[in-house]
């Protein structure tokens, strides 16, 4: 991005940048030809959501966001499944009396959704 009042890039500079981009894309295409799974993986990345270059730091940030979204959705799916198993309405509270939104937004390693209220000892979301 150019700074305000910065001189406009010259055609030579733009040509170099375009050449670097073309070389980078060609490198990716060469690797995709050798490893088709890389092409499949790249097709899943929505580059409109990237906030910077597609470098190691950008990919690590994207990975962290994707993992957090996966964990959040898995917890929501687990809440819905538990509610459906018991036939409970969305407004039904856990046996501890707190709503399901008071419980963890991510499953623990052993599949629990503990209550996040500091005054509660509920270790898992349970509808009774």
Secondary structure, 3 states (H helix, E strand, C coil): CCCCCCCCCCHHHHHHHHHHHHHHHHHHHHHHHHCHHHHHHHHCCCHHHCCCCCCHHHHHHHHHHHHHHHHHHHHHHHHHHHHHHHCCCCCCCCCCCCCHHHECCCCCCCCCCCECCCCCCCCCCCCC
